[in-house]
Amino acid sequence: MENYIVCNCKQVSYTDIERALVNHNKMEDVLEVFKDVQQITHCSTGCGGCHDKVLDIISSIMMG
């Protein structure tokens, strides 16, 4: 997949989110994983406009 900026406020890319998920597995709660990804990348901590997009990406990556 092509790399692109997901969170404009914090300049977080798709690849940054993918890297933040390296220690997570498919059985984990997406909302808990989202909090971890937020701590690592700081995505969705500015205006919050990318919140749903970030959740969708996490879900998509975790589902394989």
HTML snippet that shows the backbone in 3Dmol.js (N, CA, C, O; Angstrom):
<script src="https://3Dmol.org/build/3Dmol-min.js"></script>
<div id="view" style="width:600px;height:400px;position:relative"></div>
<script>
const pdb = `
ATOM      1  N   MET A   1       0.847  -1.196   0.000  1.00  0.00           N
ATOM      2  CA  MET A   1       0.000   0.000   0.000  1.00  0.00           C
ATOM      3  C   MET A   1       0.884   1.248   0.000  1.00  0.00           C
ATOM      4  O   MET A   1       1.951   1.279   0.613  1.00  0.00           O
ATOM      5  N   GLU A   2       0.422   2.235  -0.681  1.00  0.00           N
ATOM      6  CA  GLU A   2       1.142   3.505  -0.762  1.00  0.00           C
ATOM      7  C   GLU A   2       1.109   4.211   0.592  1.00  0.00           C
ATOM      8  O   GLU A   2       0.080   4.236   1.267  1.00  0.00           O
ATOM      9  N   ASN A   3       2.242   4.780   0.974  1.00  0.00           N
ATOM     10  CA  ASN A   3       2.311   5.512   2.235  1.00  0.00           C
ATOM     11  C   ASN A   3       1.717   6.916   2.042  1.00  0.00           C
ATOM     12  O   ASN A   3       1.965   7.564   1.026  1.00  0.00           O
ATOM     13  N   TYR A   4       0.943   7.371   3.013  1.00  0.00           N
ATOM     14  CA  TYR A   4       0.344   8.701   2.940  1.00  0.00           C
ATOM     15  C   TYR A   4       0.117   9.235   4.351  1.00  0.00           C
ATOM     16  O   TYR A   4       0.077   8.469   5.315  1.00  0.00           O
ATOM     17  N   ILE A   5      -0.029  10.544   4.462  1.00  0.00           N
ATOM     18  CA  ILE A   5      -0.256  11.179   5.767  1.00  0.00           C
ATOM     19  C   ILE A   5      -1.710  10.958   6.183  1.00  0.00           C
ATOM     20  O   ILE A   5      -2.637  11.277   5.438  1.00  0.00           O
ATOM     21  N   VAL A   6      -1.889  10.413   7.373  1.00  0.00           N
ATOM     22  CA  VAL A   6      -3.216  10.148   7.918  1.00  0.00           C
ATOM     23  C   VAL A   6      -3.620  11.278   8.857  1.00  0.00           C
ATOM     24  O   VAL A   6      -4.757  11.749   8.824  1.00  0.00           O
ATOM     25  N   CYS A   7      -2.675  11.710   9.699  1.00  0.00           N
ATOM     26  CA  CYS A   7      -2.919  12.776  10.662  1.00  0.00           C
ATOM     27  C   CYS A   7      -2.088  13.996  10.260  1.00  0.00           C
ATOM     28  O   CYS A   7      -0.870  14.017  10.434  1.00  0.00           O
ATOM     29  N   ASN A   8      -2.763  15.003   9.723  1.00  0.00           N
ATOM     30  CA  ASN A   8      -2.058  16.209   9.273  1.00  0.00           C
ATOM     31  C   ASN A   8      -1.482  17.014  10.435  1.00  0.00           C
ATOM     32  O   ASN A   8      -0.399  17.586  10.315  1.00  0.00           O
ATOM     33  N   CYS A   9      -2.200  17.063  11.560  1.00  0.00           N
ATOM     34  CA  CYS A   9      -1.742  17.858  12.712  1.00  0.00           C
ATOM     35  C   CYS A   9      -0.380  17.388  13.217  1.00  0.00           C
ATOM     36  O   CYS A   9       0.496  18.200  13.517  1.00  0.00           O
ATOM     37  N   LYS A  10      -0.211  16.073  13.307  1.00  0.00           N
ATOM     38  CA  LYS A  10       1.021  15.500  13.871  1.00  0.00           C
ATOM     39  C   LYS A  10       1.907  14.855  12.811  1.00  0.00           C
ATOM     40  O   LYS A  10       2.932  14.255  13.134  1.00  0.00           O
ATOM     41  N   GLN A  11       1.504  14.984  11.518  1.00  0.00           N
ATOM     42  CA  GLN A  11       2.267  14.424  10.403  1.00  0.00           C
ATOM     43  C   GLN A  11       2.560  12.934  10.588  1.00  0.00           C
ATOM     44  O   GLN A  11       3.699  12.487  10.451  1.00  0.00           O
ATOM     45  N   VAL A  12       1.504  12.176  10.904  1.00  0.00           N
ATOM     46  CA  VAL A  12       1.616  10.731  11.091  1.00  0.00           C
ATOM     47  C   VAL A  12       1.153  10.042   9.813  1.00  0.00           C
ATOM     48  O   VAL A  12       0.074  10.319   9.291  1.00  0.00           O
ATOM     49  N   SER A  13       1.994   9.140   9.325  1.00  0.00           N
ATOM     50  CA  SER A  13       1.681   8.440   8.078  1.00  0.00           C
ATOM     51  C   SER A  13       1.080   7.063   8.343  1.00  0.00           C
ATOM     52  O   SER A  13       1.078   6.568   9.470  1.00  0.00           O
ATOM     53  N   TYR A  14       0.574   6.466   7.275  1.00  0.00           N
ATOM     54  CA  TYR A  14       0.063   5.094   7.341  1.00  0.00           C
ATOM     55  C   TYR A  14       1.145   4.164   7.874  1.00  0.00           C
ATOM     56  O   TYR A  14       0.880   3.314   8.724  1.00  0.00           O
ATOM     57  N   THR A  15       2.363   4.328   7.370  1.00  0.00           N
ATOM     58  CA  THR A  15       3.487   3.487   7.797  1.00  0.00           C
ATOM     59  C   THR A  15       3.796   3.675   9.276  1.00  0.00           C
ATOM     60  O   THR A  15       4.142   2.711   9.958  1.00  0.00           O
ATOM     61  N   ASP A  16       3.676   4.901   9.784  1.00  0.00           N
ATOM     62  CA  ASP A  16       3.902   5.150  11.215  1.00  0.00           C
ATOM     63  C   ASP A  16       2.910   4.344  12.052  1.00  0.00           C
ATOM     64  O   ASP A  16       3.275   3.766  13.076  1.00  0.00           O
ATOM     65  N   ILE A  17       1.667   4.311  11.611  1.00  0.00           N
ATOM     66  CA  ILE A  17       0.630   3.557  12.327  1.00  0.00           C
ATOM     67  C   ILE A  17       0.935   2.068  12.238  1.00  0.00           C
ATOM     68  O   ILE A  17       0.832   1.342  13.227  1.00  0.00           O
ATOM     69  N   GLU A  18       1.306   1.624  11.054  1.00  0.00           N
ATOM     70  CA  GLU A  18       1.655   0.218  10.848  1.00  0.00           C
ATOM     71  C   GLU A  18       2.796  -0.203  11.779  1.00  0.00           C
ATOM     72  O   GLU A  18       2.740  -1.270  12.391  1.00  0.00           O
ATOM     73  N   ARG A  19       3.816   0.626  11.882  1.00  0.00           N
ATOM     74  CA  ARG A  19       4.961   0.329  12.764  1.00  0.00           C
ATOM     75  C   ARG A  19       4.543   0.293  14.234  1.00  0.00           C
ATOM     76  O   ARG A  19       5.059  -0.513  15.008  1.00  0.00           O
ATOM     77  N   ALA A  20       3.614   1.161  14.616  1.00  0.00           N
ATOM     78  CA  ALA A  20       3.157   1.205  16.005  1.00  0.00           C
ATOM     79  C   ALA A  20       2.376  -0.055  16.383  1.00  0.00           C
ATOM     80  O   ALA A  20       2.217  -0.362  17.564  1.00  0.00           O
ATOM     81  N   LEU A  21       1.895  -0.777  15.377  1.00  0.00           N
ATOM     82  CA  LEU A  21       1.096  -1.987  15.627  1.00  0.00           C
ATOM     83  C   LEU A  21       1.936  -3.254  15.694  1.00  0.00           C
ATOM     84  O   LEU A  21       1.394  -4.346  15.868  1.00  0.00           O
ATOM     85  N   VAL A  22       3.230  -3.125  15.561  1.00  0.00           N
ATOM     86  CA  VAL A  22       4.099  -4.298  15.446  1.00  0.00           C
ATOM     87  C   VAL A  22       3.970  -5.280  16.614  1.00  0.00           C
ATOM     88  O   VAL A  22       4.160  -6.480  16.417  1.00  0.00           O
ATOM     89  N   ASN A  23       3.660  -4.816  17.798  1.00  0.00           N
ATOM     90  CA  ASN A  23       3.566  -5.700  18.964  1.00  0.00           C
ATOM     91  C   ASN A  23       2.138  -6.105  19.332  1.00  0.00           C
ATOM     92  O   ASN A  23       1.890  -6.618  20.423  1.00  0.00           O
ATOM     93  N   HIS A  24       1.208  -5.870  18.417  1.00  0.00           N
ATOM     94  CA  HIS A  24      -0.194  -6.192  18.698  1.00  0.00           C
ATOM     95  C   HIS A  24      -0.651  -7.364  17.843  1.00  0.00           C
ATOM     96  O   HIS A  24      -0.097  -7.637  16.778  1.00  0.00           O
ATOM     97  N   ASN A  25      -1.674  -8.047  18.336  1.00  0.00           N
ATOM     98  CA  ASN A  25      -2.213  -9.173  17.572  1.00  0.00           C
ATOM     99  C   ASN A  25      -3.695  -8.977  17.276  1.00  0.00           C
ATOM    100  O   ASN A  25      -4.327  -8.048  17.780  1.00  0.00           O
ATOM    101  N   LYS A  26      -4.232  -9.858  16.458  1.00  0.00           N
ATOM    102  CA  LYS A  26      -5.610  -9.740  15.974  1.00  0.00           C
ATOM    103  C   LYS A  26      -6.669  -9.835  17.062  1.00  0.00           C
ATOM    104  O   LYS A  26      -7.787  -9.352  16.884  1.00  0.00           O
ATOM    105  N   MET A  27      -6.325 -10.454  18.188  1.00  0.00           N
ATOM    106  CA  MET A  27      -7.326 -10.695  19.229  1.00  0.00           C
ATOM    107  C   MET A  27      -7.511  -9.509  20.181  1.00  0.00           C
ATOM    108  O   MET A  27      -8.379  -9.546  21.054  1.00  0.00           O
ATOM    109  N   GLU A  28      -6.720  -8.484  20.022  1.00  0.00           N
ATOM    110  CA  GLU A  28      -6.794  -7.353  20.953  1.00  0.00           C
ATOM    111  C   GLU A  28      -7.950  -6.409  20.629  1.00  0.00           C
ATOM    112  O   GLU A  28      -8.417  -6.347  19.492  1.00  0.00           O
ATOM    113  N   ASP A  29      -8.395  -5.689  21.628  1.00  0.00           N
ATOM    114  CA  ASP A  29      -9.443  -4.689  21.495  1.00  0.00           C
ATOM    115  C   ASP A  29      -8.905  -3.494  20.696  1.00  0.00           C
ATOM    116  O   ASP A  29      -7.907  -2.879  21.071  1.00  0.00           O
ATOM    117  N   VAL A  30      -9.584  -3.184  19.598  1.00  0.00           N
ATOM    118  CA  VAL A  30      -9.133  -2.107  18.706  1.00  0.00           C
ATOM    119  C   VAL A  30      -9.016  -0.772  19.445  1.00  0.00           C
ATOM    120  O   VAL A  30      -8.091  -0.004  19.184  1.00  0.00           O
ATOM    121  N   LEU A  31      -9.938  -0.492  20.357  1.00  0.00           N
ATOM    122  CA  LEU A  31      -9.887   0.790  21.071  1.00  0.00           C
ATOM    123  C   LEU A  31      -8.682   0.866  22.006  1.00  0.00           C
ATOM    124  O   LEU A  31      -8.093   1.934  22.173  1.00  0.00           O
ATOM    125  N   GLU A  32      -8.313  -0.259  22.616  1.00  0.00           N
ATOM    126  CA  GLU A  32      -7.106  -0.293  23.455  1.00  0.00           C
ATOM    127  C   GLU A  32      -5.856  -0.102  22.587  1.00  0.00           C
ATOM    128  O   GLU A  32      -4.933   0.624  22.958  1.00  0.00           O
ATOM    129  N   VAL A  33      -5.845  -0.757  21.446  1.00  0.00           N
ATOM    130  CA  VAL A  33      -4.714  -0.627  20.520  1.00  0.00           C
ATOM    131  C   VAL A  33      -4.622   0.817  20.028  1.00  0.00           C
ATOM    132  O   VAL A  33      -3.527   1.363  19.892  1.00  0.00           O
ATOM    133  N   PHE A  34      -5.777   1.433  19.763  1.00  0.00           N
ATOM    134  CA  PHE A  34      -5.816   2.833  19.324  1.00  0.00           C
ATOM    135  C   PHE A  34      -5.121   3.738  20.352  1.00  0.00           C
ATOM    136  O   PHE A  34      -4.345   4.620  19.985  1.00  0.00           O
ATOM    137  N   LYS A  35      -5.403   3.514  21.630  1.00  0.00           N
ATOM    138  CA  LYS A  35      -4.765   4.320  22.684  1.00  0.00           C
ATOM    139  C   LYS A  35      -3.247   4.165  22.648  1.00  0.00           C
ATOM    140  O   LYS A  35      -2.511   5.137  22.819  1.00  0.00           O
ATOM    141  N   ASP A  36      -2.790   2.946  22.426  1.00  0.00           N
ATOM    142  CA  ASP A  36      -1.354   2.679  22.345  1.00  0.00           C
ATOM    143  C   ASP A  36      -0.745   3.372  21.124  1.00  0.00           C
ATOM    144  O   ASP A  36       0.321   3.980  21.212  1.00  0.00           O
ATOM    145  N   VAL A  37      -1.427   3.275  19.999  1.00  0.00           N
ATOM    146  CA  VAL A  37      -0.954   3.932  18.772  1.00  0.00           C
ATOM    147  C   VAL A  37      -0.905   5.446  18.987  1.00  0.00           C
ATOM    148  O   VAL A  37       0.017   6.110  18.514  1.00  0.00           O
ATOM    149  N   GLN A  38      -1.889   5.991  19.696  1.00  0.00           N
ATOM    150  CA  GLN A  38      -1.899   7.426  20.003  1.00  0.00           C
ATOM    151  C   GLN A  38      -0.672   7.806  20.836  1.00  0.00           C
ATOM    152  O   GLN A  38      -0.026   8.821  20.571  1.00  0.00           O
ATOM    153  N   GLN A  39      -0.356   6.994  21.836  1.00  0.00           N
ATOM    154  CA  GLN A  39       0.798   7.292  22.700  1.00  0.00           C
ATOM    155  C   GLN A  39       2.101   7.257  21.901  1.00  0.00           C
ATOM    156  O   GLN A  39       2.996   8.071  22.130  1.00  0.00           O
ATOM    157  N   ILE A  40       2.203   6.321  20.974  1.00  0.00           N
ATOM    158  CA  ILE A  40       3.426   6.167  20.194  1.00  0.00           C
ATOM    159  C   ILE A  40       3.557   7.257  19.127  1.00  0.00           C
ATOM    160  O   ILE A  40       4.619   7.860  18.976  1.00  0.00           O
ATOM    161  N   THR A  41       2.461   7.508  18.382  1.00  0.00           N
ATOM    162  CA  THR A  41       2.542   8.409  17.220  1.00  0.00           C
ATOM    163  C   THR A  41       1.979   9.804  17.485  1.00  0.00           C
ATOM    164  O   THR A  41       2.288  10.743  16.750  1.00  0.00           O
ATOM    165  N   HIS A  42       1.161   9.951  18.522  1.00  0.00           N
ATOM    166  CA  HIS A  42       0.454  11.196  18.849  1.00  0.00           C
ATOM    167  C   HIS A  42      -0.622  11.543  17.818  1.00  0.00           C
ATOM    168  O   HIS A  42      -1.112  12.671  17.780  1.00  0.00           O
ATOM    169  N   CYS A  43      -0.987  10.559  16.979  1.00  0.00           N
ATOM    170  CA  CYS A  43      -2.050  10.814  16.002  1.00  0.00           C
ATOM    171  C   CYS A  43      -3.374  11.037  16.729  1.00  0.00           C
ATOM    172  O   CYS A  43      -3.593  10.504  17.817  1.00  0.00           O
ATOM    173  N   SER A  44      -4.234  11.816  16.130  1.00  0.00           N
ATOM    174  CA  SER A  44      -5.568  12.110  16.651  1.00  0.00           C
ATOM    175  C   SER A  44      -5.531  12.754  18.040  1.00  0.00           C
ATOM    176  O   SER A  44      -6.446  12.568  18.843  1.00  0.00           O
ATOM    177  N   THR A  45      -4.460  13.516  18.316  1.00  0.00           N
ATOM    178  CA  THR A  45      -4.379  14.255  19.573  1.00  0.00           C
ATOM    179  C   THR A  45      -4.413  15.760  19.328  1.00  0.00           C
ATOM    180  O   THR A  45      -4.367  16.551  20.270  1.00  0.00           O
ATOM    181  N   GLY A  46      -4.492  16.149  18.057  1.00  0.00           N
ATOM    182  CA  GLY A  46      -4.599  17.570  17.710  1.00  0.00           C
ATOM    183  C   GLY A  46      -6.076  17.917  17.576  1.00  0.00           C
ATOM    184  O   GLY A  46      -6.783  18.065  18.573  1.00  0.00           O
ATOM    185  N   CYS A  47      -6.537  18.046  16.325  1.00  0.00           N
ATOM    186  CA  CYS A  47      -7.933  18.421  16.084  1.00  0.00           C
ATOM    187  C   CYS A  47      -8.880  17.230  16.208  1.00  0.00           C
ATOM    188  O   CYS A  47     -10.080  17.412  16.410  1.00  0.00           O
ATOM    189  N   GLY A  48      -8.342  15.999  16.088  1.00  0.00           N
ATOM    190  CA  GLY A  48      -9.179  14.798  16.194  1.00  0.00           C
ATOM    191  C   GLY A  48      -9.894  14.426  14.911  1.00  0.00           C
ATOM    192  O   GLY A  48     -10.659  13.463  14.884  1.00  0.00           O
ATOM    193  N   GLY A  49      -9.654  15.175  13.849  1.00  0.00           N
ATOM    194  CA  GLY A  49     -10.334  14.920  12.578  1.00  0.00           C
ATOM    195  C   GLY A  49     -10.000  13.589  11.937  1.00  0.00           C
ATOM    196  O   GLY A  49     -10.765  13.095  11.109  1.00  0.00           O
ATOM    197  N   CYS A  50      -8.874  12.998  12.303  1.00  0.00           N
ATOM    198  CA  CYS A  50      -8.452  11.729  11.699  1.00  0.00           C
ATOM    199  C   CYS A  50      -8.850  10.519  12.538  1.00  0.00           C
ATOM    200  O   CYS A  50      -8.530   9.387  12.175  1.00  0.00           O
ATOM    201  N   HIS A  51      -9.536  10.738  13.641  1.00  0.00           N
ATOM    202  CA  HIS A  51      -9.880   9.656  14.585  1.00  0.00           C
ATOM    203  C   HIS A  51     -10.461   8.424  13.884  1.00  0.00           C
ATOM    204  O   HIS A  51      -9.949   7.317  14.051  1.00  0.00           O
ATOM    205  N   ASP A  52     -11.522   8.613  13.106  1.00  0.00           N
ATOM    206  CA  ASP A  52     -12.176   7.474  12.455  1.00  0.00           C
ATOM    207  C   ASP A  52     -11.270   6.824  11.420  1.00  0.00           C
ATOM    208  O   ASP A  52     -11.262   5.602  11.270  1.00  0.00           O
ATOM    209  N   LYS A  53     -10.511   7.642  10.711  1.00  0.00           N
ATOM    210  CA  LYS A  53      -9.589   7.125   9.704  1.00  0.00           C
ATOM    211  C   LYS A  53      -8.523   6.247  10.359  1.00  0.00           C
ATOM    212  O   LYS A  53      -8.187   5.183   9.841  1.00  0.00           O
ATOM    213  N   VAL A  54      -7.992   6.697  11.501  1.00  0.00           N
ATOM    214  CA  VAL A  54      -6.977   5.936  12.226  1.00  0.00           C
ATOM    215  C   VAL A  54      -7.568   4.619  12.722  1.00  0.00           C
ATOM    216  O   VAL A  54      -6.936   3.570  12.597  1.00  0.00           O
ATOM    217  N   LEU A  55      -8.777   4.668  13.284  1.00  0.00           N
ATOM    218  CA  LEU A  55      -9.442   3.436  13.745  1.00  0.00           C
ATOM    219  C   LEU A  55      -9.641   2.456  12.598  1.00  0.00           C
ATOM    220  O   LEU A  55      -9.418   1.256  12.761  1.00  0.00           O
ATOM    221  N   ASP A  56     -10.057   2.956  11.444  1.00  0.00           N
ATOM    222  CA  ASP A  56     -10.254   2.097  10.271  1.00  0.00           C
ATOM    223  C   ASP A  56      -8.948   1.442   9.837  1.00  0.00           C
ATOM    224  O   ASP A  56      -8.926   0.258   9.500  1.00  0.00           O
ATOM    225  N   ILE A  57      -7.867   2.206   9.845  1.00  0.00           N
ATOM    226  CA  ILE A  57      -6.559   1.672   9.446  1.00  0.00           C
ATOM    227  C   ILE A  57      -6.099   0.596  10.430  1.00  0.00           C
ATOM    228  O   ILE A  57      -5.618  -0.460  10.021  1.00  0.00           O
ATOM    229  N   ILE A  58      -6.248   0.868  11.724  1.00  0.00           N
ATOM    230  CA  ILE A  58      -5.860  -0.119  12.741  1.00  0.00           C
ATOM    231  C   ILE A  58      -6.673  -1.395  12.548  1.00  0.00           C
ATOM    232  O   ILE A  58      -6.112  -2.491  12.557  1.00  0.00           O
ATOM    233  N   SER A  59      -7.976  -1.267  12.374  1.00  0.00           N
ATOM    234  CA  SER A  59      -8.837  -2.439  12.180  1.00  0.00           C
ATOM    235  C   SER A  59      -8.421  -3.218  10.941  1.00  0.00           C
ATOM    236  O   SER A  59      -8.329  -4.445  10.969  1.00  0.00           O
ATOM    237  N   SER A  60      -8.175  -2.504   9.871  1.00  0.00           N
ATOM    238  CA  SER A  60      -7.785  -3.128   8.609  1.00  0.00           C
ATOM    239  C   SER A  60      -6.461  -3.893   8.743  1.00  0.00           C
ATOM    240  O   SER A  60      -6.348  -5.027   8.278  1.00  0.00           O
ATOM    241  N   ILE A  61      -5.476  -3.277   9.370  1.00  0.00           N
ATOM    242  CA  ILE A  61      -4.163  -3.921   9.550  1.00  0.00           C
ATOM    243  C   ILE A  61      -4.296  -5.135  10.456  1.00  0.00           C
ATOM    244  O   ILE A  61      -3.722  -6.186  10.172  1.00  0.00           O
ATOM    245  N   MET A  62      -5.048  -5.002  11.544  1.00  0.00           N
ATOM    246  CA  MET A  62      -5.186  -6.105  12.489  1.00  0.00           C
ATOM    247  C   MET A  62      -5.951  -7.289  11.892  1.00  0.00           C
ATOM    248  O   MET A  62      -5.719  -8.435  12.278  1.00  0.00           O
ATOM    249  N   MET A  63      -6.853  -7.018  10.960  1.00  0.00           N
ATOM    250  CA  MET A  63      -7.607  -8.098  10.332  1.00  0.00           C
ATOM    251  C   MET A  63      -6.812  -8.771   9.226  1.00  0.00           C
ATOM    252  O   MET A  63      -7.210  -9.812   8.704  1.00  0.00           O
ATOM    253  N   GLY A  64      -5.689  -8.167   8.876  1.00  0.00           N
ATOM    254  CA  GLY A  64      -4.802  -8.776   7.891  1.00  0.00           C
ATOM    255  C   GLY A  64      -5.211  -8.430   6.495  1.00  0.00           C
ATOM    256  O   GLY A  64      -4.569  -8.862   5.538  1.00  0.00           O
TER     257      GLY A  64
END
`;
const viewer = $3Dmol.createViewer("view");
viewer.addModel(pdb, "pdb");
viewer.setStyle({}, {cartoon: {color: "spectrum"}});
viewer.zoomTo();
viewer.render();
</script>
